[in-house]
């Protein structure tokens, strides 16, 4: 693949992955009470703590992907966040039949996002990132 195309594709992939987490984090901030109520309805303990942690993980990890700074750490944090989130909030196998298909789609969407995050973890942020620029400076 052409290096320029590879760099643009990697940057675009990071931007797209970051968008869902950034929007979700800001959405939680804008509706703390609604998000808290939803989390409680799903049986979450310690809702204020886990809500704060969700916001930190989503915004911190999303920003890391967005700007390409400490990108592998950001991807790893989002992976650690997304696995329990997926199992708790999209456990389609335990949902009523009328909600099962939607929750299965949401579960599979999260698996696809996990795949993207694992790719970033494995291959790094690409050349259009702060990580790439700082590693070049330390090598010279």
Beta strands, then each sheet from edge to edge (+ up, - down):
end
